[in-house]
Amino acid sequence: MKKSHLGLVITVALVAGAAVFLYLRLDQSGFAWERFVAVMQGLRWPWMAASIPLILAAYVVRALRWKVMIRHMAPQATLWQLTVSTFIGFTAVVLFGRAGEPVRPYLIAHKQGLPFSSQVAAWFVERILDLLMILALFGLALTRTGSVGWAPDSWLHTALQAAGWVAGVTGAGCLAGLIALRRYRGQIRSRLEQALSFLPEVPLARVRGFIHAFDECMESTRDPASLWMLVGLTVVEWTLVAGVFISVLWAFPEVSRLTVSEVLTTMGFVTFAGVIQIPGVGGGMQIAAILVLTELYGIGVEAANGVALVLWATNFLTALPLGLFMAFHEGIHWRTMKHVGDDL
């Protein structure tokens, strides 16, 4: 048996084993599959349909934000080109998990004739902006849990308290990093080059090239107008994502009683946990959605599982068919992604 076939067999076996394990665990916990099927059949499809254009628009706004970040480096870059790379990049994330993150900056760098390292810098700025929004939502969610009445010594109360500290420290670190890169990027670049001067000539030249390209992309944060545009587009993007959460949750009759504030609270927990991404499966967002809906709002476990499944599918799988089609149209094969980073 060829190695590729062996890997496929092992993957299928692992997925099948995980599915059986999940089925048995749910069955032992009293999970009613008939109720779950009834919940899914009772979906309000007009609300579900409203979530699709919202999430697609969020992807376009992401591409527009990237265009702002590289407009001084690649003024010829069009929104369409960046949107195509965005959809293909997120398709790679769905298929490969976080290992697929470099695909989008690689494609943009390749199409626009830019150093890959410069697009890594753009990705880094994007991650900071998104993470700050996620932490703000998570902070809002934590403020809404005070009226729940959990015992101070309960495991969930302790976990949320610890997560709050982690979120606070992470947010402060992100802000400090963004401010430092904006105001002191020249000094930081010089210090890095001095610290790495012990390297041999060839790798030192490559490192200096990477630092220079990274520094050049950070120029977008120096211009106040561009910075405010980046912040504004980030707010627009997450407003659209909030609309997706509202549409999906209100598509379930059992969950439609939640107010907008309660939906945003759920969104805060789910997006914070969604930092974890497992190839083809998703990650912490499903678990967070189930815990918040069942423990915080008393939603049935079957409906909570349905919401978690549909939320993940809407936020990630929506891009999959478009991304695959665009990759096919662009003549991109996933095995060519092994060249990511060759031009660092």
Phi, psi and omega in degrees: 000134179292155181300321180297320179291321179298318179297321179295317179298316180297318179297314179298319180296318180294316179297317179296318178297319178295321179295317179296317180299315179297319179299314181294320180295316179294322180295319179290332181276004180086015179296127182263105181295326178297320178294321179298315179297319180295321178298315181293325178289336182271011180301142175271101189293329175301321177293319179297318181296328180293335183286335185294305179297332179293314181289325176295321178295326179296322177295321180294320178296323175301317179295321179295321178296320177296323179298321178296321183292331185246012187293333177280343179263325183221073181297343181279350182296130180262157179297324180296314180300317181289327178293319178299312179297326179294314180295319179294319180297317180288332173296320177297323178295319178298317185282324188242001182073206182297341177295342179272358182301320183291349185298315183296307177299327178295315181295318180295317178299317182294317183287325184264001180067036182250155174297139179302323182297328178294325179281335170297321177297317178298318177298321180297315178297318179300317180297320180296315180298314180295319181295323177296321177293318179298317180293324177296317177296320179294321176298319176299318180297319180295325179292340182270356183265358183293333183270003183286325177087027174294147175294139182301335181263008180288151183295326182289321177297317179296317180297318180292323178297316178295319179296325177298318177296317178298317180297318180297314180295318180296317179297317178297320178296319179296315179297316179298318179296317180294318179295317181296316180293331181282318189264331188236027186296327178296314178295320179297318179298315180297317181296320179295316180295323177293319182293332183259010183294346179285347183291155174299164189299315184293306178296329178295321178296321178294319179295318178297321176297320178296313182297319179297314180295319178298315181296323180295321179291328180293353178302331182297334180276350180281329181278118181303321181297315179295319181297317178293326175296319178297317179295316180297317178294327176295319178296318179298315181302312183285338171294319177295319178297321176299321176297324176297315179298316180298315181297316183291312183294321180283352174285343178263118182306322182289340184254349186293349178286347180293139177281171177300319179298318180290325176295318178294326175297313176301317179299321179299314179293317185292315181292326178295318179285339183287000176300330178279130182223118180260134182308125174072356185238326185107225181180226188293342184296324179294315180297316180298317180299316180295315181295315182295314183293322181279315185277325185269323187240003174068026177284143178301149185296327179293315178294321180297319177295322178296317178298315180300317180295313183290323177300313180297315181297319182292316184285332185243311186289341179301325181281345188298306182297320178294319180296317178295318178297315181294321178296318178296317181295325180278354181074030182264131174247141185297332180290343176287347181290351178294345180274001178302128178093357180297332183262017176293000000 
